Amino acid sequence: MGEVVWLFIIMIIVAAFGFAPLGYFIYRFTKGGDKPLGDIEPHGDSPSLVNDFAEKAIKFVKDKLAKK
């Protein structure tokens, strides 16, 4: 029975460490009056090499599939 209690305590500790980032995020989000964390720009306003590459790759695949 002692092993089960010890295992339960270890599982509680692991779960606490696992969910700590989520708890911190909820704390920070509700602390700021439902404002986003940090200064953000609306999606699509800033250029991004990754987004440009992804758009080109999607267009390339669509063109290849359309030709078949």
C-alpha positions in Angstrom: 0.0 0.0 0.0 2.9 2.3 0.7 4.2 1.9 -2.9 0.8 3.1 -4.2 0.8 6.2 -2.0 4.4 7.0 -3.1 3.5 6.5 -6.7 0.4 8.8 -6.3 2.6 11.5 -4.7 5.2 11.3 -7.6 2.3 11.5 -10.2 1.0 14.6 -8.5 4.4 16.2 -8.6 4.9 15.4 -12.3 1.4 16.7 -13.1 2.2 19.9 -11.3 5.3 20.5 -13.3 3.5 19.5 -16.5 0.6 21.9 -16.1 2.6 24.8 -14.6 3.2 26.5 -17.9 -0.6 26.4 -18.6 -1.3 27.9 -15.2 1.2 30.6 -15.7 -0.3 31.5 -19.1 -3.8 31.7 -17.6 -2.5 33.8 -14.7 -0.7 36.2 -17.1 -3.7 36.4 -19.5 -6.3 37.2 -16.8 -3.9 39.6 -15.0 -3.8 41.9 -18.0 -7.5 42.4 -18.3 -7.9 40.0 -21.3 -5.3 41.8 -23.4 -2.9 39.7 -25.5 0.5 38.9 -24.0 2.9 41.5 -25.3 2.7 43.7 -28.4 1.4 41.9 -31.4 0.7 42.8 -35.0 -2.3 41.7 -36.9 -1.8 38.7 -39.0 -0.4 39.4 -42.4 0.8 43.0 -41.8 4.5 42.1 -41.5 6.5 40.3 -44.2 7.8 36.9 -43.4 10.2 34.7 -45.4 8.6 31.5 -44.0 5.1 32.7 -45.0 6.3 33.7 -48.5 8.0 30.3 -49.0 4.9 28.4 -47.8 2.7 30.4 -50.1 5.0 29.6 -53.1 5.1 25.9 -52.1 1.3 25.7 -51.9 0.9 27.4 -55.2 3.5 25.1 -56.8 1.7 22.0 -55.5 -1.7 23.3 -56.6 -0.3 24.0 -60.1 1.2 20.5 -60.3 -2.1 18.9 -59.2 -4.1 21.0 -61.6 -2.0 19.8 -64.6 -2.7 16.1 -63.9 
